[in-house]
Amino acid sequence: MIRTFLAVELSEELRRQIALVQQDLQPRFDGEPLKAVRIAWVQPSFIHLTMRFLGDTDEQLLDPIREAIATVRRSHPGMQIPLERLQAFPNLRQPRVLWVGPSEAWLKSNAAKQLMTLHRDIESCCRSLGFVTEDKPFTPHLTMARIKVGDRAVGQRLAQSGACDRALSVGVITVGPLVLMKSKLRPSGPVYTKLWEVE
């Protein structure tokens, strides 16, 4: 068994822009009062748009998954997702994950409906191959940081800085090929290996 997920890779320019956002945010959490805060910033080269986390996957399923996902991908147009805001899971008061993603307005657009339809078809495909249905709604986002310690303090600092109140202009994710990534967990962080790609 290997640990896998389906994703969309980012352009190098977009990774550079995300690195700039991270560099702008990091100093906001430095300083003496926040010694109890520990934030793990995701390396920009590791950031991707996760379309579906598969988890433990039988290697014999890799080819059937590829064929099924290729069929799904061919039936959907390419699309673009603008990265326009900084947000957090589960909420901004006690954030555990900081992410960038599209605006609330974009999430109500026709492009968002197309993305949700693609995700729904991917979900249906995975279910037919024996994967457990995901019960949480799909929120397109790029994880920039994980708060390990001090979520309340980070939430207060975010509120004071107004970082989440300002519109961003990070760039655009082009949803083109879907890739299957293998994820190997190590103490230093996950190591990703691309197994295949479907246009």
HELIX and SHEET records of a PDB file:
HELIX    1   1 GLU A   12  LEU A   25  1                                  14    
HELIX    2   2 GLN A   26  PHE A   29  5                                   4    
HELIX    3   3 GLU A   32  LEU A   34  5                                   3    
HELIX    4   4 PRO A   44  PHE A   46  5                                   3    
HELIX    5   5 GLU A   59  LEU A   61  5                                   3    
HELIX    6   6 LEU A   62  ARG A   74  1                                  13    
HELIX    7   7 TRP A  106  LYS A  108  5                                   3    
HELIX    8   8 ASN A  110  SER A  128  1                                  19    
HELIX    9   9 ASP A  151  SER A  161  1                                  11    
SHEET    1   A 4 LEU A  49  THR A  57  0                                        
SHEET    2   A 4 ILE A   2  VAL A   8 -1                                        
SHEET    3   A 4 LEU A 178  LYS A 184 -1                                        
SHEET    4   A 4 VAL A 191  VAL A 198 -1                                        
SHEET    1   B 4 ARG A  38  TRP A  41  0                                        
SHEET    2   B 4 LEU A 142  VAL A 149 -1                                        
SHEET    3   B 4 VAL A  97  GLY A 101 -1                                        
SHEET    4   B 4 ARG A  85  PHE A  89 -1                                        
SHEET    1   C 2 MET A  79  LEU A  83  0                                        
SHEET    2   C 2 GLY A 171  VAL A 175 -1                                        
END                                                                             
